[in-house]
Amino acid sequence: MRVPSDLSYTQDHEWLKFDAEGNAMVGITDYAQNSLGDITYVEVPEAGQTFSAGETFGVVESVKAASDLFMPVDGEILAVNEGLNDTPEQVNQSPYEGGWIIRIKATNPDQLTALLSPEAYEKQTG
């Protein structure tokens, strides 16, 4: 299981990669995609929608199950990975690169302290 050291994580198995402006790409972890099996569909919201931390913002469906995606922090959807419409298996093949799901603008910086470090996430899933 890969847990890149430059990302932040949630207990719900999402990862966040922040850029210099404080925006973040969000996806599911290697652990999550492996647990789900072959991903066949990813349902995501439209850009411009806002969600509170913990709210369901989408669904990942696999041959094994469907799993809700939870917003890691309060934020606005800036972009969605349109490539997942045709090739949802990118989430399995490249969960931290090509398989990203949404890009968000975090609107409550205080919530960032609740995210897990790579070490804490590894302990949770180990």
Backbone atoms as SQL, in Angstrom:
CREATE TABLE atoms (id INTEGER PRIMARY KEY, chain TEXT, resi INTEGER, resn TEXT, atom TEXT, x REAL, y REAL, z REAL);
INSERT INTO atoms VALUES
  (1, 'A', 1, 'MET', 'N', 0.855, -1.187, 0.000),
  (2, 'A', 1, 'MET', 'CA', 0.000, 0.000, 0.000),
  (3, 'A', 1, 'MET', 'C', 0.894, 1.242, 0.000),
  (4, 'A', 2, 'ARG', 'N', 0.656, 2.114, -0.947),
  (5, 'A', 2, 'ARG', 'CA', 1.412, 3.363, -1.030),
  (6, 'A', 2, 'ARG', 'C', 0.720, 4.453, -0.226),
  (7, 'A', 3, 'VAL', 'N', 1.502, 5.194, 0.561),
  (8, 'A', 3, 'VAL', 'CA', 1.015, 6.348, 1.306),
  (9, 'A', 3, 'VAL', 'C', 2.031, 7.473, 1.082),
  (10, 'A', 4, 'PRO', 'N', 1.859, 8.257, -0.003),
  (11, 'A', 4, 'PRO', 'CA', 2.820, 9.319, -0.280),
  (12, 'A', 4, 'PRO', 'C', 2.959, 10.299, 0.891),
  (13, 'A', 5, 'SER', 'N', 4.186, 10.724, 1.130),
  (14, 'A', 5, 'SER', 'CA', 4.480, 11.572, 2.286),
  (15, 'A', 5, 'SER', 'C', 4.115, 13.034, 2.079),
  (16, 'A', 6, 'ASP', 'N', 3.774, 13.425, 0.843),
  (17, 'A', 6, 'ASP', 'CA', 3.452, 14.839, 0.581),
  (18, 'A', 6, 'ASP', 'C', 1.952, 15.121, 0.573),
  (19, 'A', 7, 'LEU', 'N', 1.152, 14.170, 1.065),
  (20, 'A', 7, 'LEU', 'CA', -0.303, 14.322, 1.065),
  (21, 'A', 7, 'LEU', 'C', -0.846, 14.351, 2.487),
  (22, 'A', 8, 'SER', 'N', -2.070, 14.843, 2.610),
  (23, 'A', 8, 'SER', 'CA', -2.833, 14.759, 3.859),
  (24, 'A', 8, 'SER', 'C', -3.946, 13.747, 3.624),
  (25, 'A', 9, 'TYR', 'N', -4.448, 13.151, 4.710),
  (26, 'A', 9, 'TYR', 'CA', -5.407, 12.054, 4.599),
  (27, 'A', 9, 'TYR', 'C', -6.586, 12.243, 5.547),
  (28, 'A', 10, 'THR', 'N', -7.675, 11.525, 5.256),
  (29, 'A', 10, 'THR', 'CA', -8.832, 11.517, 6.150),
  (30, 'A', 10, 'THR', 'C', -9.060, 10.100, 6.657),
  (31, 'A', 11, 'GLN', 'N', -9.834, 9.985, 7.716),
  (32, 'A', 11, 'GLN', 'CA', -10.174, 8.665, 8.235),
  (33, 'A', 11, 'GLN', 'C', -11.081, 7.903, 7.277),
  (34, 'A', 12, 'ASP', 'N', -11.703, 8.620, 6.330),
  (35, 'A', 12, 'ASP', 'CA', -12.585, 7.999, 5.338),
  (36, 'A', 12, 'ASP', 'C', -11.842, 7.581, 4.079),
  (37, 'A', 13, 'HIS', 'N', -10.498, 7.616, 4.117),
  (38, 'A', 13, 'HIS', 'CA', -9.636, 7.131, 3.031),
  (39, 'A', 13, 'HIS', 'C', -9.599, 8.038, 1.805),
  (40, 'A', 14, 'GLU', 'N', -9.776, 9.337, 2.021),
  (41, 'A', 14, 'GLU', 'CA', -9.514, 10.301, 0.959),
  (42, 'A', 14, 'GLU', 'C', -8.147, 10.930, 1.214),
  (43, 'A', 15, 'TRP', 'N', -7.514, 11.382, 0.151),
  (44, 'A', 15, 'TRP', 'CA', -6.252, 12.118, 0.271),
  (45, 'A', 15, 'TRP', 'C', -6.440, 13.523, -0.300),
  (46, 'A', 16, 'LEU', 'N', -5.600, 14.442, 0.155),
  (47, 'A', 16, 'LEU', 'CA', -5.597, 15.819, -0.344),
  (48, 'A', 16, 'LEU', 'C', -4.167, 16.221, -0.659),
  (49, 'A', 17, 'LYS', 'N', -3.996, 16.894, -1.787),
  (50, 'A', 17, 'LYS', 'CA', -2.696, 17.453, -2.157),
  (51, 'A', 17, 'LYS', 'C', -2.906, 18.943, -2.388),
  (52, 'A', 18, 'PHE', 'N', -2.323, 19.746, -1.506),
  (53, 'A', 18, 'PHE', 'CA', -2.508, 21.193, -1.557),
  (54, 'A', 18, 'PHE', 'C', -1.491, 21.850, -2.474),
  (55, 'A', 19, 'ASP', 'N', -1.937, 22.915, -3.172),
  (56, 'A', 19, 'ASP', 'CA', -1.017, 23.710, -3.984),
  (57, 'A', 19, 'ASP', 'C', -0.674, 24.997, -3.235),
  (58, 'A', 20, 'ALA', 'N', 0.109, 25.842, -3.860),
  (59, 'A', 20, 'ALA', 'CA', 0.582, 27.065, -3.204),
  (60, 'A', 20, 'ALA', 'C', -0.558, 28.024, -2.855),
  (61, 'A', 21, 'GLU', 'N', -1.669, 27.965, -3.584),
  (62, 'A', 21, 'GLU', 'CA', -2.813, 28.847, -3.325),
  (63, 'A', 21, 'GLU', 'C', -3.741, 28.305, -2.240),
  (64, 'A', 22, 'GLY', 'N', -3.445, 27.115, -1.731),
  (65, 'A', 22, 'GLY', 'CA', -4.303, 26.518, -0.709),
  (66, 'A', 22, 'GLY', 'C', -5.451, 25.701, -1.274),
  (67, 'A', 23, 'ASN', 'N', -5.479, 25.514, -2.592),
  (68, 'A', 23, 'ASN', 'CA', -6.474, 24.637, -3.205),
  (69, 'A', 23, 'ASN', 'C', -5.943, 23.213, -3.148),
  (70, 'A', 24, 'ALA', 'N', -6.832, 22.242, -3.264),
  (71, 'A', 24, 'ALA', 'CA', -6.389, 20.854, -3.118),
  (72, 'A', 24, 'ALA', 'C', -7.038, 19.934, -4.136),
  (73, 'A', 25, 'MET', 'N', -6.238, 18.983, -4.611),
  (74, 'A', 25, 'MET', 'CA', -6.776, 17.866, -5.376),
  (75, 'A', 25, 'MET', 'C', -7.172, 16.821, -4.349),
  (76, 'A', 26, 'VAL', 'N', -8.263, 16.090, -4.631),
  (77, 'A', 26, 'VAL', 'CA', -8.793, 15.087, -3.708),
  (78, 'A', 26, 'VAL', 'C', -9.020, 13.792, -4.480),
  (79, 'A', 27, 'GLY', 'N', -8.687, 12.689, -3.845),
  (80, 'A', 27, 'GLY', 'CA', -8.946, 11.381, -4.425),
  (81, 'A', 27, 'GLY', 'C', -9.085, 10.366, -3.313),
  (82, 'A', 28, 'ILE', 'N', -9.184, 9.095, -3.697),
  (83, 'A', 28, 'ILE', 'CA', -9.214, 8.044, -2.682),
  (84, 'A', 28, 'ILE', 'C', -7.839, 7.381, -2.626),
  (85, 'A', 29, 'THR', 'N', -7.529, 6.844, -1.477),
  (86, 'A', 29, 'THR', 'CA', -6.202, 6.284, -1.253),
  (87, 'A', 29, 'THR', 'C', -6.018, 4.933, -1.946),
  (88, 'A', 30, 'ASP', 'N', -4.769, 4.529, -2.014),
  (89, 'A', 30, 'ASP', 'CA', -4.420, 3.222, -2.549),
  (90, 'A', 30, 'ASP', 'C', -5.127, 2.125, -1.750),
  (91, 'A', 31, 'TYR', 'N', -5.171, 2.292, -0.434),
  (92, 'A', 31, 'TYR', 'CA', -5.871, 1.338, 0.431),
  (93, 'A', 31, 'TYR', 'C', -7.349, 1.229, 0.026),
  (94, 'A', 32, 'ALA', 'N', -7.997, 2.375, -0.190),
  (95, 'A', 32, 'ALA', 'CA', -9.420, 2.387, -0.538),
  (96, 'A', 32, 'ALA', 'C', -9.680, 1.733, -1.889),
  (97, 'A', 33, 'GLN', 'N', -8.883, 2.099, -2.900),
  (98, 'A', 33, 'GLN', 'CA', -9.127, 1.528, -4.226),
  (99, 'A', 33, 'GLN', 'C', -8.864, 0.030, -4.225),
  (100, 'A', 34, 'ASN', 'N', -7.884, -0.410, -3.450),
  (101, 'A', 34, 'ASN', 'CA', -7.592, -1.836, -3.360),
  (102, 'A', 34, 'ASN', 'C', -8.734, -2.584, -2.665),
  (103, 'A', 35, 'SER', 'N', -9.293, -1.973, -1.639),
  (104, 'A', 35, 'SER', 'CA', -10.413, -2.587, -0.915),
  (105, 'A', 35, 'SER', 'C', -11.659, -2.693, -1.788),
  (106, 'A', 36, 'LEU', 'N', -11.871, -1.683, -2.642),
  (107, 'A', 36, 'LEU', 'CA', -13.054, -1.671, -3.503),
  (108, 'A', 36, 'LEU', 'C', -12.957, -2.657, -4.660),
  (109, 'A', 37, 'GLY', 'N', -11.763, -2.894, -5.151),
  (110, 'A', 37, 'GLY', 'CA', -11.608, -3.735, -6.331),
  (111, 'A', 37, 'GLY', 'C', -11.730, -2.899, -7.592),
  (112, 'A', 38, 'ASP', 'N', -12.027, -3.546, -8.704),
  (113, 'A', 38, 'ASP', 'CA', -12.069, -2.871, -10.003),
  (114, 'A', 38, 'ASP', 'C', -13.170, -1.817, -10.034),
  (115, 'A', 39, 'ILE', 'N', -12.762, -0.563, -10.183),
  (116, 'A', 39, 'ILE', 'CA', -13.715, 0.555, -10.195),
  (117, 'A', 39, 'ILE', 'C', -14.324, 0.682, -11.580),
  (118, 'A', 40, 'THR', 'N', -15.661, 0.762, -11.605),
  (119, 'A', 40, 'THR', 'CA', -16.391, 0.778, -12.864),
  (120, 'A', 40, 'THR', 'C', -17.092, 2.102, -13.141),
  (121, 'A', 41, 'TYR', 'N', -17.235, 2.955, -12.110),
  (122, 'A', 41, 'TYR', 'CA', -17.961, 4.219, -12.295),
  (123, 'A', 41, 'TYR', 'C', -17.618, 5.160, -11.152),
  (124, 'A', 42, 'VAL', 'N', -17.475, 6.442, -11.492),
  (125, 'A', 42, 'VAL', 'CA', -17.252, 7.472, -10.484),
  (126, 'A', 42, 'VAL', 'C', -18.262, 8.586, -10.723),
  (127, 'A', 43, 'GLU', 'N', -19.096, 8.856, -9.726),
  (128, 'A', 43, 'GLU', 'CA', -20.090, 9.936, -9.801),
  (129, 'A', 43, 'GLU', 'C', -19.565, 11.116, -8.998),
  (130, 'A', 44, 'VAL', 'N', -19.490, 12.280, -9.654),
  (131, 'A', 44, 'VAL', 'CA', -18.964, 13.473, -8.989),
  (132, 'A', 44, 'VAL', 'C', -19.899, 14.662, -9.213),
  (133, 'A', 45, 'PRO', 'N', -19.786, 15.681, -8.370),
  (134, 'A', 45, 'PRO', 'CA', -20.625, 16.871, -8.526),
  (135, 'A', 45, 'PRO', 'C', -20.087, 17.760, -9.643),
  (136, 'A', 46, 'GLU', 'N', -20.820, 18.823, -9.906),
  (137, 'A', 46, 'GLU', 'CA', -20.374, 19.806, -10.894),
  (138, 'A', 46, 'GLU', 'C', -19.518, 20.857, -10.215),
  (139, 'A', 47, 'ALA', 'N', -18.621, 21.437, -10.992),
  (140, 'A', 47, 'ALA', 'CA', -17.818, 22.548, -10.489),
  (141, 'A', 47, 'ALA', 'C', -18.746, 23.665, -10.038),
  (142, 'A', 48, 'GLY', 'N', -18.355, 24.349, -8.982),
  (143, 'A', 48, 'GLY', 'CA', -19.151, 25.448, -8.450),
  (144, 'A', 48, 'GLY', 'C', -19.991, 25.067, -7.243),
  (145, 'A', 49, 'GLN', 'N', -20.241, 23.775, -7.055),
  (146, 'A', 49, 'GLN', 'CA', -21.019, 23.348, -5.895),
  (147, 'A', 49, 'GLN', 'C', -20.155, 23.435, -4.645),
  (148, 'A', 50, 'THR', 'N', -20.807, 23.670, -3.503),
  (149, 'A', 50, 'THR', 'CA', -20.090, 23.724, -2.236),
  (150, 'A', 50, 'THR', 'C', -20.605, 22.620, -1.315),
  (151, 'A', 51, 'PHE', 'N', -19.699, 22.126, -0.470),
  (152, 'A', 51, 'PHE', 'CA', -20.022, 21.057, 0.464),
  (153, 'A', 51, 'PHE', 'C', -19.359, 21.347, 1.799),
  (154, 'A', 52, 'SER', 'N', -19.978, 20.859, 2.860),
  (155, 'A', 52, 'SER', 'CA', -19.385, 20.929, 4.191),
  (156, 'A', 52, 'SER', 'C', -18.577, 19.665, 4.441),
  (157, 'A', 53, 'ALA', 'N', -17.613, 19.764, 5.320),
  (158, 'A', 53, 'ALA', 'CA', -16.809, 18.599, 5.692),
  (159, 'A', 53, 'ALA', 'C', -17.722, 17.465, 6.138),
  (160, 'A', 54, 'GLY', 'N', -17.459, 16.268, 5.637),
  (161, 'A', 54, 'GLY', 'CA', -18.241, 15.100, 6.011),
  (162, 'A', 54, 'GLY', 'C', -19.431, 14.828, 5.120),
  (163, 'A', 55, 'GLU', 'N', -19.837, 15.805, 4.308),
  (164, 'A', 55, 'GLU', 'CA', -20.964, 15.592, 3.392),
  (165, 'A', 55, 'GLU', 'C', -20.547, 14.679, 2.242),
  (166, 'A', 56, 'THR', 'N', -21.480, 13.888, 1.755),
  (167, 'A', 56, 'THR', 'CA', -21.223, 13.047, 0.597),
  (168, 'A', 56, 'THR', 'C', -21.184, 13.925, -0.653),
  (169, 'A', 57, 'PHE', 'N', -20.090, 13.824, -1.417),
  (170, 'A', 57, 'PHE', 'CA', -19.991, 14.614, -2.641),
  (171, 'A', 57, 'PHE', 'C', -19.995, 13.751, -3.897),
  (172, 'A', 58, 'GLY', 'N', -19.967, 12.453, -3.735),
  (173, 'A', 58, 'GLY', 'CA', -19.968, 11.577, -4.897),
  (174, 'A', 58, 'GLY', 'C', -19.972, 10.123, -4.477),
  (175, 'A', 59, 'VAL', 'N', -19.845, 9.245, -5.473),
  (176, 'A', 59, 'VAL', 'CA', -19.865, 7.802, -5.248),
  (177, 'A', 59, 'VAL', 'C', -18.848, 7.145, -6.175),
  (178, 'A', 60, 'VAL', 'N', -18.160, 6.145, -5.634),
  (179, 'A', 60, 'VAL', 'CA', -17.296, 5.289, -6.441),
  (180, 'A', 60, 'VAL', 'C', -17.934, 3.912, -6.453),
  (181, 'A', 61, 'GLU', 'N', -18.174, 3.383, -7.655),
  (182, 'A', 61, 'GLU', 'CA', -18.763, 2.050, -7.777),
  (183, 'A', 61, 'GLU', 'C', -17.715, 1.094, -8.316),
  (184, 'A', 62, 'SER', 'N', -17.720, -0.111, -7.756),
  (185, 'A', 62, 'SER', 'CA', -16.791, -1.134, -8.207),
  (186, 'A', 62, 'SER', 'C', -17.545, -2.439, -8.403),
  (187, 'A', 63, 'VAL', 'N', -16.812, -3.458, -8.829),
  (188, 'A', 63, 'VAL', 'CA', -17.438, -4.761, -9.001),
  (189, 'A', 63, 'VAL', 'C', -17.869, -5.338, -7.658),
  (190, 'A', 64, 'LYS', 'N', -17.268, -4.855, -6.555),
  (191, 'A', 64, 'LYS', 'CA', -17.596, -5.354, -5.217),
  (192, 'A', 64, 'LYS', 'C', -18.696, -4.561, -4.522),
  (193, 'A', 65, 'ALA', 'N', -18.660, -3.222, -4.668),
  (194, 'A', 65, 'ALA', 'CA', -19.556, -2.387, -3.864),
  (195, 'A', 65, 'ALA', 'C', -19.594, -0.961, -4.402),
  (196, 'A', 66, 'ALA', 'N', -20.497, -0.188, -3.840),
  (197, 'A', 66, 'ALA', 'CA', -20.526, 1.254, -4.081),
  (198, 'A', 66, 'ALA', 'C', -20.120, 1.916, -2.769),
  (199, 'A', 67, 'SER', 'N', -19.329, 2.962, -2.870),
  (200, 'A', 67, 'SER', 'CA', -18.838, 3.628, -1.672),
  (201, 'A', 67, 'SER', 'C', -18.989, 5.136, -1.830),
  (202, 'A', 68, 'ASP', 'N', -19.577, 5.767, -0.812),
  (203, 'A', 68, 'ASP', 'CA', -19.717, 7.221, -0.832),
  (204, 'A', 68, 'ASP', 'C', -18.357, 7.890, -0.708),
  (205, 'A', 69, 'LEU', 'N', -18.251, 9.063, -1.307),
  (206, 'A', 69, 'LEU', 'CA', -17.076, 9.920, -1.168),
  (207, 'A', 69, 'LEU', 'C', -17.462, 11.058, -0.240),
  (208, 'A', 70, 'PHE', 'N', -16.643, 11.335, 0.756),
  (209, 'A', 70, 'PHE', 'CA', -16.956, 12.352, 1.754),
  (210, 'A', 70, 'PHE', 'C', -16.028, 13.556, 1.598),
  (211, 'A', 71, 'MET', 'N', -16.622, 14.732, 1.630),
  (212, 'A', 71, 'MET', 'CA', -15.840, 15.960, 1.525),
  (213, 'A', 71, 'MET', 'C', -14.914, 16.051, 2.736),
  (214, 'A', 72, 'PRO', 'N', -13.612, 16.182, 2.498),
  (215, 'A', 72, 'PRO', 'CA', -12.674, 16.181, 3.620),
  (216, 'A', 72, 'PRO', 'C', -12.694, 17.452, 4.464),
  (217, 'A', 73, 'VAL', 'N', -13.001, 18.579, 3.836),
  (218, 'A', 73, 'VAL', 'CA', -13.083, 19.879, 4.516),
  (219, 'A', 73, 'VAL', 'C', -14.159, 20.700, 3.818),
  (220, 'A', 74, 'ASP', 'N', -14.645, 21.748, 4.470),
  (221, 'A', 74, 'ASP', 'CA', -15.582, 22.645, 3.796),
  (222, 'A', 74, 'ASP', 'C', -14.910, 23.183, 2.535),
  (223, 'A', 75, 'GLY', 'N', -15.657, 23.223, 1.443),
  (224, 'A', 75, 'GLY', 'CA', -15.031, 23.758, 0.248),
  (225, 'A', 75, 'GLY', 'C', -15.943, 23.822, -0.956),
  (226, 'A', 76, 'GLU', 'N', -15.401, 24.447, -1.982),
  (227, 'A', 76, 'GLU', 'CA', -16.083, 24.601, -3.267),
  (228, 'A', 76, 'GLU', 'C', -15.366, 23.745, -4.301),
  (229, 'A', 77, 'ILE', 'N', -16.145, 23.070, -5.126),
  (230, 'A', 77, 'ILE', 'CA', -15.580, 22.262, -6.205),
  (231, 'A', 77, 'ILE', 'C', -15.095, 23.209, -7.301),
  (232, 'A', 78, 'LEU', 'N', -13.805, 23.166, -7.592),
  (233, 'A', 78, 'LEU', 'CA', -13.237, 23.984, -8.662),
  (234, 'A', 78, 'LEU', 'C', -13.216, 23.238, -9.983),
  (235, 'A', 79, 'ALA', 'N', -12.971, 21.930, -9.920),
  (236, 'A', 79, 'ALA', 'CA', -12.884, 21.116, -11.138),
  (237, 'A', 79, 'ALA', 'C', -13.126, 19.653, -10.764),
  (238, 'A', 80, 'VAL', 'N', -13.549, 18.895, -11.759),
  (239, 'A', 80, 'VAL', 'CA', -13.690, 17.449, -11.597),
  (240, 'A', 80, 'VAL', 'C', -12.840, 16.771, -12.662),
  (241, 'A', 81, 'ASN', 'N', -12.400, 15.572, -12.383),
  (242, 'A', 81, 'ASN', 'CA', -11.586, 14.813, -13.329),
  (243, 'A', 81, 'ASN', 'C', -12.516, 14.185, -14.363),
  (244, 'A', 82, 'GLU', 'N', -12.719, 14.902, -15.453),
  (245, 'A', 82, 'GLU', 'CA', -13.631, 14.446, -16.515),
  (246, 'A', 82, 'GLU', 'C', -13.164, 13.133, -17.143),
  (247, 'A', 83, 'GLY', 'N', -11.871, 12.851, -17.074),
  (248, 'A', 83, 'GLY', 'CA', -11.341, 11.621, -17.654),
  (249, 'A', 83, 'GLY', 'C', -11.895, 10.365, -17.014),
  (250, 'A', 84, 'LEU', 'N', -12.392, 10.485, -15.784),
  (251, 'A', 84, 'LEU', 'CA', -12.937, 9.317, -15.094),
  (252, 'A', 84, 'LEU', 'C', -14.257, 8.861, -15.696),
  (253, 'A', 85, 'ASN', 'N', -14.924, 9.746, -16.476),
  (254, 'A', 85, 'ASN', 'CA', -16.170, 9.338, -17.139),
  (255, 'A', 85, 'ASN', 'C', -15.924, 8.165, -18.085),
  (256, 'A', 86, 'ASP', 'N', -14.821, 8.235, -18.843),
  (257, 'A', 86, 'ASP', 'CA', -14.510, 7.194, -19.823),
  (258, 'A', 86, 'ASP', 'C', -13.590, 6.117, -19.269),
  (259, 'A', 87, 'THR', 'N', -12.746, 6.473, -18.311),
  (260, 'A', 87, 'THR', 'CA', -11.777, 5.516, -17.784),
  (261, 'A', 87, 'THR', 'C', -11.726, 5.563, -16.249),
  (262, 'A', 88, 'PRO', 'N', -12.795, 5.108, -15.593),
  (263, 'A', 88, 'PRO', 'CA', -12.824, 5.134, -14.130),
  (264, 'A', 88, 'PRO', 'C', -11.730, 4.263, -13.505),
  (265, 'A', 89, 'GLU', 'N', -11.198, 3.319, -14.280),
  (266, 'A', 89, 'GLU', 'CA', -10.148, 2.451, -13.760),
  (267, 'A', 89, 'GLU', 'C', -8.851, 3.203, -13.451),
  (268, 'A', 90, 'GLN', 'N', -8.768, 4.484, -13.887),
  (269, 'A', 90, 'GLN', 'CA', -7.612, 5.298, -13.515),
  (270, 'A', 90, 'GLN', 'C', -7.470, 5.389, -11.994),
  (271, 'A', 91, 'VAL', 'N', -8.589, 5.329, -11.276),
  (272, 'A', 91, 'VAL', 'CA', -8.545, 5.389, -9.815),
  (273, 'A', 91, 'VAL', 'C', -7.786, 4.176, -9.270),
  (274, 'A', 92, 'ASN', 'N', -7.950, 3.014, -9.908),
  (275, 'A', 92, 'ASN', 'CA', -7.198, 1.821, -9.504),
  (276, 'A', 92, 'ASN', 'C', -5.737, 1.907, -9.948),
  (277, 'A', 93, 'GLN', 'N', -5.530, 2.325, -11.181),
  (278, 'A', 93, 'GLN', 'CA', -4.194, 2.308, -11.772),
  (279, 'A', 93, 'GLN', 'C', -3.281, 3.394, -11.212),
  (280, 'A', 94, 'SER', 'N', -3.857, 4.540, -10.866),
  (281, 'A', 94, 'SER', 'CA', -3.052, 5.690, -10.458),
  (282, 'A', 94, 'SER', 'C', -3.820, 6.543, -9.452),
  (283, 'A', 95, 'PRO', 'N', -4.075, 6.009, -8.244),
  (284, 'A', 95, 'PRO', 'CA', -4.949, 6.721, -7.306),
  (285, 'A', 95, 'PRO', 'C', -4.438, 8.103, -6.894),
  (286, 'A', 96, 'TYR', 'N', -3.119, 8.317, -6.938),
  (287, 'A', 96, 'TYR', 'CA', -2.570, 9.597, -6.476),
  (288, 'A', 96, 'TYR', 'C', -2.189, 10.542, -7.605),
  (289, 'A', 97, 'GLU', 'N', -2.323, 10.106, -8.838),
  (290, 'A', 97, 'GLU', 'CA', -1.963, 10.961, -9.967),
  (291, 'A', 97, 'GLU', 'C', -3.170, 11.103, -10.905),
  (292, 'A', 98, 'GLY', 'N', -3.249, 10.273, -11.919),
  (293, 'A', 98, 'GLY', 'CA', -4.322, 10.364, -12.908),
  (294, 'A', 98, 'GLY', 'C', -5.699, 10.048, -12.378),
  (295, 'A', 99, 'GLY', 'N', -5.773, 9.393, -11.215),
  (296, 'A', 99, 'GLY', 'CA', -7.060, 9.011, -10.640),
  (297, 'A', 99, 'GLY', 'C', -7.626, 9.999, -9.632),
  (298, 'A', 100, 'TRP', 'N', -7.094, 11.232, -9.621),
  (299, 'A', 100, 'TRP', 'CA', -7.683, 12.242, -8.726),
  (300, 'A', 100, 'TRP', 'C', -9.151, 12.432, -9.107),
  (301, 'A', 101, 'ILE', 'N', -9.966, 12.879, -8.158),
  (302, 'A', 101, 'ILE', 'CA', -11.414, 12.943, -8.403),
  (303, 'A', 101, 'ILE', 'C', -11.914, 14.380, -8.528),
  (304, 'A', 102, 'ILE', 'N', -11.582, 15.247, -7.564),
  (305, 'A', 102, 'ILE', 'CA', -12.010, 16.638, -7.626),
  (306, 'A', 102, 'ILE', 'C', -10.872, 17.560, -7.214),
  (307, 'A', 103, 'ARG', 'N', -11.010, 18.821, -7.583),
  (308, 'A', 103, 'ARG', 'CA', -10.114, 19.874, -7.115),
  (309, 'A', 103, 'ARG', 'C', -10.988, 20.861, -6.359),
  (310, 'A', 104, 'ILE', 'N', -10.566, 21.229, -5.147),
  (311, 'A', 104, 'ILE', 'CA', -11.406, 22.075, -4.302),
  (312, 'A', 104, 'ILE', 'C', -10.667, 23.311, -3.809),
  (313, 'A', 105, 'LYS', 'N', -11.465, 24.300, -3.442),
  (314, 'A', 105, 'LYS', 'CA', -10.961, 25.451, -2.696),
  (315, 'A', 105, 'LYS', 'C', -11.459, 25.265, -1.273),
  (316, 'A', 106, 'ALA', 'N', -10.529, 25.018, -0.345),
  (317, 'A', 106, 'ALA', 'CA', -10.896, 24.843, 1.055),
  (318, 'A', 106, 'ALA', 'C', -11.317, 26.196, 1.615),
  (319, 'A', 107, 'THR', 'N', -12.465, 26.235, 2.290),
  (320, 'A', 107, 'THR', 'CA', -12.997, 27.517, 2.766),
  (321, 'A', 107, 'THR', 'C', -12.911, 27.680, 4.284),
  (322, 'A', 108, 'ASN', 'N', -12.401, 26.668, 4.995),
  (323, 'A', 108, 'ASN', 'CA', -12.272, 26.777, 6.442),
  (324, 'A', 108, 'ASN', 'C', -10.896, 26.251, 6.860),
  (325, 'A', 109, 'PRO', 'N', -9.885, 27.107, 6.870),
  (326, 'A', 109, 'PRO', 'CA', -8.520, 26.657, 7.176),
  (327, 'A', 109, 'PRO', 'C', -8.384, 25.971, 8.529),
  (328, 'A', 110, 'ASP', 'N', -9.254, 26.261, 9.475),
  (329, 'A', 110, 'ASP', 'CA', -9.178, 25.629, 10.791),
  (330, 'A', 110, 'ASP', 'C', -9.350, 24.111, 10.711),
  (331, 'A', 111, 'GLN', 'N', -10.049, 23.635, 9.679),
  (332, 'A', 111, 'GLN', 'CA', -10.305, 22.197, 9.557),
  (333, 'A', 111, 'GLN', 'C', -9.074, 21.411, 9.106),
  (334, 'A', 112, 'LEU', 'N', -8.084, 22.093, 8.572),
  (335, 'A', 112, 'LEU', 'CA', -6.918, 21.393, 8.041),
  (336, 'A', 112, 'LEU', 'C', -6.156, 20.663, 9.140),
  (337, 'A', 113, 'THR', 'N', -6.248, 21.133, 10.357),
  (338, 'A', 113, 'THR', 'CA', -5.542, 20.476, 11.464),
  (339, 'A', 113, 'THR', 'C', -6.139, 19.115, 11.795),
  (340, 'A', 114, 'ALA', 'N', -7.365, 18.851, 11.367),
  (341, 'A', 114, 'ALA', 'CA', -8.009, 17.560, 11.643),
  (342, 'A', 114, 'ALA', 'C', -7.588, 16.479, 10.644),
  (343, 'A', 115, 'LEU', 'N', -6.878, 16.869, 9.582),
  (344, 'A', 115, 'LEU', 'CA', -6.437, 15.887, 8.596),
  (345, 'A', 115, 'LEU', 'C', -5.305, 15.046, 9.175),
  (346, 'A', 116, 'LEU', 'N', -5.168, 13.834, 8.664),
  (347, 'A', 116, 'LEU', 'CA', -4.149, 12.907, 9.158),
  (348, 'A', 116, 'LEU', 'C', -2.838, 13.076, 8.399),
  (349, 'A', 117, 'SER', 'N', -1.744, 12.934, 9.119),
  (350, 'A', 117, 'SER', 'CA', -0.427, 12.888, 8.488),
  (351, 'A', 117, 'SER', 'C', -0.281, 11.524, 7.818),
  (352, 'A', 118, 'PRO', 'N', 0.689, 11.376, 6.905),
  (353, 'A', 118, 'PRO', 'CA', 0.908, 10.051, 6.314),
  (354, 'A', 118, 'PRO', 'C', 1.170, 8.974, 7.371),
  (355, 'A', 119, 'GLU', 'N', 1.923, 9.323, 8.406),
  (356, 'A', 119, 'GLU', 'CA', 2.230, 8.356, 9.466),
  (357, 'A', 119, 'GLU', 'C', 0.965, 7.939, 10.227),
  (358, 'A', 120, 'ALA', 'N', 0.122, 8.904, 10.538),
  (359, 'A', 120, 'ALA', 'CA', -1.123, 8.599, 11.254),
  (360, 'A', 120, 'ALA', 'C', -2.052, 7.756, 10.379),
  (361, 'A', 121, 'TYR', 'N', -2.102, 8.052, 9.075),
  (362, 'A', 121, 'TYR', 'CA', -2.950, 7.263, 8.185),
  (363, 'A', 121, 'TYR', 'C', -2.435, 5.834, 8.087),
  (364, 'A', 122, 'GLU', 'N', -1.131, 5.662, 8.006),
  (365, 'A', 122, 'GLU', 'CA', -0.561, 4.315, 7.944),
  (366, 'A', 122, 'GLU', 'C', -0.897, 3.511, 9.194),
  (367, 'A', 123, 'LYS', 'N', -0.855, 4.168, 10.360),
  (368, 'A', 123, 'LYS', 'CA', -1.222, 3.477, 11.604),
  (369, 'A', 123, 'LYS', 'C', -2.687, 3.046, 11.568),
  (370, 'A', 124, 'GLN', 'N', -3.558, 3.914, 11.017),
  (371, 'A', 124, 'GLN', 'CA', -4.980, 3.604, 10.954),
  (372, 'A', 124, 'GLN', 'C', -5.262, 2.403, 10.063),
  (373, 'A', 125, 'THR', 'N', -4.531, 2.287, 8.964),
  (374, 'A', 125, 'THR', 'CA', -4.823, 1.238, 7.996),
  (375, 'A', 125, 'THR', 'C', -3.939, -0.001, 8.182),
  (376, 'A', 126, 'GLY', 'N', -2.919, 0.134, 9.036),
  (377, 'A', 126, 'GLY', 'CA', -1.971, -0.986, 9.228),
  (378, 'A', 126, 'GLY', 'C', -2.520, -2.018, 10.067);
